């Protein structure tokens, strides 16, 4: 931690160092296990992290194992939790299997649509890495006046809507997507 703190103080940027070591507990582990430590120093302060693995050091470097496998798995679990909690995939409360299956389909389709919106329209914006709930509450659930004429659809947002510029960016990017038919 002293090394990463010194690196942080010199550069002003967050810094981290990985270390591989073996250890065992006095009571619960019968043999030594591979532990990967991540010493990280952020503007908020120290952020030490540890993972225990059975994957051999010869096969996986500590940094690669932590960043590309461990963090990727955690990110995948976060995406599953995001769909279950924020898009109501876990809400299968009816007694009929078909009803629950339809709810799960709708939740899955909603997740795919939000992921597509993220990739195609929100790249490079403040919402590029926003969770589904944030996108749903700040961008999709808004009060607007919709006027449909023969040739156009007019969407009038409230003058106080704080994400109007982002909405304009989304609409501009959506209009540029070619329609396949």
N, C-alpha and C positions, 0 to 999 in steps of 0.2 A: 504494500500500500504506500510505503514511503517513496518508492520509485515512481509510481503513477502520479502521486501527488506532486512530486518534483517536475515531472513531464507536463502536468496540467499547468503548474505555475509558470513554467517557461513558455509554453505555447498559448495558453489561454483557452485551449480546446480540450474537450473531454479526451481522456486517454485510458487505455487498458492494456494489460499484459496477462498472458495465459501461462499457467504452470501446471505440469503433470506431476503427480506424486502418488505414492501408495501409502495407505494407512489402514488401521483397523481399530475398532472400538474395543474397550476392555471387556464388555459383557455380551454384546449382541452379535458381533461378527466373529466368526471362527478363523477366518483367513483375511489376508490383506486384500484390499480392493483398490482399483485405479480411481483416483479422484482428479478431476480437472478443476482448477481454481481460476477464476477470472477476477483479477484485481482491477477495479475501474474507479476512476475519479471523475465526477461530473461537476458542473457548476454548483449543484446542490450539496456536494460532498462525496464521501466514500460510498461505493456500491459494490461490496464483495459478493461473488456468487460462486457456488460449487455444484458440481454434478458428479454422481458416482456412476461408473459404467463398467461393463464387462468386455467392451470392445477393446481389442489389443492396440497398444501404442504403435506397433509396426504397421497396422492397417489404417489407423486414423490419427492424424496430428491433432493436438489439443485444440487449436484454434478452429480447424476445419470441423471437428466433431461438435464443438460448442456452437459455432455460428451457423453452419450449414445443416446439421442434423438435429441437434437439440432445439435450437431456436425455431427451425422450420416446423418441427413437430409441435412445439408450443403454439406457433402461429396457426397451424392447421386445427388444433383443438379450440383455439379462439374463434375461428370461422364457424366451427360446428356449434359452439356455444352461442355465437351471434345469431345463427339461424334459429336455434331452439328458443332462445329467450326473447330476441328482438323481433323475430318474424313469426313467432308463435308456432313453431314446428312441434313443440312438446305438448301442445294443447290438443290432445286426442281424448276428449271427455265424453263423446257420445257412445252409446251402447252398440252402435252399428259399425262394423269394420269398414264398410264402404264410405261412410261419412268421415271417419278418421283418415282414411286413405286419401280422400279428396282434399281434406285440410292439409295433409302433408304435401300433396302435389302443389297446391296453391302456394304454400310456404316455399317450396323448392323453386317454383317458377319465379316468385317474388325475389328470392335470393339471386337467381341467375340474372334477372333484369337489373337489380341493383349493382351487381358485379359488372355487368356490361355498361351501365351508366357510369360507374367509377372509371372503367378503362377507357371508354370513348369520349366522355364529356367532362370528367372531373380531373383528368390528368393535368398537373401543373397548377391546380387551384388549392385553396386552403382546405377543401373537402376531399382531396385526393386520397387520403388515408382514413377518412372518417368511417366510423362504424355504421352499420345499416340503420340503427336507431336514430343516429344523428342526421343522416341523409333523409330519412323518413320524416322526422319532426321539423327539420329546418328548410327542406327543399320541396318535399312532396305534399306535406299537409300545410297548405297555405290558403288564405282566403283570397279569392280572385273573382272578378266579374268576367264571365264568358259570354261573348256575343257572337252568334253564328249568322253569317250572311250567305248569300248564294255563292260568293267567290272566296270568302275569307273567314277565318276564325280569329276573333279578337280576344286576347287575354289581357285584362287590366288588373295589375297588382295594386295593392294599397300603396299610397305614397310613402308610408312609413316602413315598408317591407325592407328589412336590413340586408337581404341577400339578392336584391334586384340585379346587380351587376353579374353575380354568379348565375342567376337564372338566364340572363341574356346570353352569357357564354354557353350555357347548356343548350339553349335553343339554337344558337348559331352553329354549334358543333353537330347537333342532331340534323339540322337542315343540310349539312354537308355530307351526310352518310348516304352513299348510293343505295337505292332500293333494288333488290334483286327480284326478278319475277319470272 
